[in-house]
Amino acid sequence: MARMPSAERRRQLTEAAIRAMARDGVAKTTTRSIAAEAGVSLSVFHYCFDSKQALLEAVITTLTDHSVTVVKEALRPRDTLEETVAAGFRAYWDHVRAHPEAHMLTYELTQYALREPGFEHLARRQYELYGEAYAELIEQLRRDMDLQLRVPVSVLARYLAAMTDGLTLNYLVLGDAAAWADILETVTAHIAGLVR
């Protein structure tokens, strides 16, 4: 086994945990199965993560980063605010369709954290990360397009997180891509209305 910096090894193990949890479920995924998925010994796993909470927090942060990175790359100013917002949502939507198991895992992580005593703070952190990510994207757009908002950034960020969360879960349950596209147009128009 090649030596690598601990931060890189943690990333490797986190990605292996995501694959194992998406395949087997959070409750059934063991440290052994994650180590096997990553091709490392169990001692390497325990060297990198001192608790299941630390692992789950890394998984939650990484899953959020995956989605945010896709949106950030797509979110460059276009001719209109509607076109810009729609491009960001389309990028996210393409990510959901390409990786439904990862998005399903985010909901399972939330439920697991809420039901497991002592892990509740991880569910809270997960949703704080969503709000922070949206706030950052909103601030980026506000600067790039010189926008003035009708509502505080924190309110709009939470609204977008809640809307995206519900829309994603709706798609994962119903599988109705056409409805997602129609709703996206409505949400995009509504967001544009919150900007002067």
PyMOL commands that set and color helices and strands:
alter all, ss='L'
color gray80, all
select helices_A, chain A and resi 6-24+31-38+42-48+52-74+81-98+100-115+120-145+153-174+177-193
alter helices_A, ss='H'
color red, helices_A
deselect
rebuild
show_as cartoon
